[in-house]
Amino acid sequence: MNGKAVIKGRICSPPEDPTEVSATLIVAERLPARTQVTKYYPGYATAGSDLYAIEVDPGIYEVYTQSANREKVALYSDYVECGMEETCVDHGAVQVSLARGQVVEGVDLCDYVWRTRFQ
């Protein structure tokens, strides 16, 4: 792993089209600098899986998918960690902390609802 760390998880389908995980850009944004590591995900039909892995330098990250016009789409949040149930109301981004050589799994990019908390 040459001094790197790895974030792994799955990309969930959006509520408006629960049968398809489309092509998207996975973003691991390092805090506090806000530098980004990105990886293209070609979509379920091409990849044959909804799983992803992205290699990053050790540090603290927020992880999300990004649209072609650079907007956050789905993120790893407290809502995802809570189980995405009706009683889960916190949609704040979860910060993922990684040490050199560490692999963190279960960073699922499934919170499409986070945007509605501002409406």
Buried (B, 14 or more C-beta within 10 A) or exposed (E): EEEBBBBBBBBBBBEEEEEEBBBBBBBBBBBEEEEBBEBEBEBBEEBEEBBBEBBBBBBEBBBBBBEEEEEBBBBBBBBBBBEBEEEBEEBEBBEBEBEEEBEBEEBBBBBBBBBEEEE
